[in-house]
Amino acid sequence: MRPERGAALGLITLLAVNACSGGGRAAATPPPSPSPRARAAGSKPSPVAIRIHSQRVGSKYIYLTEQKKNRVVYVLRADSNESIRLAEGAGHSTFTLPHVTFFSGPRTIVADAPLATVEERDRSVLMSGGAHAKTDKGMTLTSDTLRYDDATERLHGEGHVLVTTPQGTELRGDTLDYDMRTTEMHVTGSAP
């Protein structure tokens, strides 16, 4: 038998076996890798979202500690957490029943809310669903949302803002801006 005829018979036999075994469908082939031109142009594959869910077990809470220049800025304790990570520096985490202690020098503010979202990019904390906070000096704050801006170390309250001093004086408005470094506070908007 000539070599060309043997190769042709081998190919026909392989096709026949494949068809009889139900393998008439083509096997999945991996997508082609980007061409050298596409790689040189800087095309990157799409990031794949990674989801992580954590749940409190007994008295073992979920903790997140943020530091800046070897100084603790805040400690967040929660009952549960769901994090979505897209890429380095891109993602967010949602915490259930967060209890956050914010630190600025000797000053502390402790805040609670039903939910909090922490953005990885700017390390901001958005507490929502009705936030309640208290300073180490006894001043209390309630608002619909409370946002901590890590870059400026400021707290921003929005919606039904109520600040009560230890002496019982009340300040009401729509928004609050509180500088944790200087303790300067502004409440603006009409009182409800």
N, C-alpha and C positions, 0 to 999 in steps of 0.2 A: 504494500500500500504506500502510496506517495505521501510525504509529510503534509502537503497542502490538504489532501483529501482527509487525512486523519484529524487534522485540526478542525476542518469543517464539520466532520461527524461528531467530534467532541463538543463543539458549540451547539449543534442541533440537539444532541442528547441532553446537554445542560438546560437548554430552553424547554425541552419536552418535560424534563423532571420538574422544572420550576412551574410550568403550567399545570401539571397533574397534581402537584402538592398544594395548589391554591395560591401559589406565590405569584400570581399574575400581576399583582400590584407592585409597583416599583418601590423599592426600599427608600425610606426617608433619607435624604442626603442633607448634611449640614449646610446652612447658608454659606455662600462663598465669603471668604474673608475679604475685607476691604482691599482695594487695589493699592499699590504703592503710592499712586497719585492721591487717592483719598486720604491715606494715612498722612502723607506729607501736608495736605491741606488742613489737617488738624481735626478731622472728624473723629468723634468719640462715640463709643456705644452709649446707649441710654442707660442711666442708672436704674438699678433694681431696688425698689423700696424694701427695706427690712423692717418687719414689725416685731416688737417685743412687748409682751404683756407680763406684768408682775402684780402679785396680789399679797396683801398683808396676811401673815399667818400668826394668829394669837396676838401677842404683844410685839411681834417683829414687824415694824412698819417699813415702808419704802422711804428711803432718804436720798436727797440730792443736796450736795453742798457746793456752793459757788464761791471761788476764791479769786482775788485780784491782788497781785503783788504780795503773796504770802499772807494775805489778810482775808478772813472769812467775811463774805459780803452777805450771804444769806444761807439758811439751812431750811430745806423744805421737807416736811414729813407728810406722808399720805397713806391712805388705805390701799389704793391701787394706782397703777401707772400703765399707760400704753404709749410706747415710743415708736415713731416712724422715722427711719433714717434713710435719706436718699443718697447722700454723698458726704464727704468730709465737710463739716461746717453747715450742712443743710439737712434740717430735720426738726421735729418738734415732739414734745412729750405732753400728754394730758394726764393730770393727776386728779383723783377723786378724794374729796374731803381733805384738801391741803391745809396744813398748819405751818405757816412760814414765819421764821424769825429773821428780820432784816437787821444788819449791824452797820453802824457808821460811827467809828470811834467808840466812845463810851455809851452812845445812844442805841436803844433797841426799839423796834416796833414788831409786835406779834400780830399776825393777820390770819383769819380763817375765812373760808368760802366753800361752797359746794364743789367748785371746779377750779383748776388752774392749768394754764398752758404755758410751757417754757419753750421759747424759740432758741435753737442752738446757735443760729447765726449771730444774734445780738444779745443773747442771754437774758432777754426780757422775761418777765413773769406777768401774765394776765390772769387775775383772779376774777371769776364771774359767778353770777347767780346770787349775788348779795354778799358783799365783803364786810367783815367786821374786824377792826384793828384797834390796838391799844398801845400807847407809848409807855416807856419806862417811867415817865412822869405822871401817868394816870389819865392822859387825854385819850378819848375814844373817838373813833371814826366809823361811820357806816356809809356805804355807797353801793350802787348796783354793780359796778366793776371797779377794780383797783389794779393799776398797772405799774410795775416797777421797771424803770428804765435804767439798765446797768451802766450805760455810758455816762449818764449825768447823775446817777444815784438819786433820782427823784421818784416820788410816788405821784401818780395821777389818778384821781378818783372821778368817776362820772356817774351821773344819775342819782337823784335823791340823796345828795351829800348832807350828812349831819355830823358836825364836830362838837363834842361836849368836853369842856374843860373840867379839871378836878373840882373847881368851885361851882360847877353846875351851869355855867354860861353856855348857850347853844349858838352855833353858827350854821346856817342852812344855805344851800345853793345847788347849782347844777353840776359844777366842776370843782375839783380841788387840785392844787399843785403844791407839793410839799418837798422841800429840799432837805434831804436827810443830813447833809453835811453842816448846814447852817441853821436848821430847824425853822427856816422861813416858810410861811404857809400863806396861800392865797385861795380863798373860796369865792367863786364868781357865779353869776347867774341869779335868776329870780328864786326866792325861797318858795317852797311849795305851800 
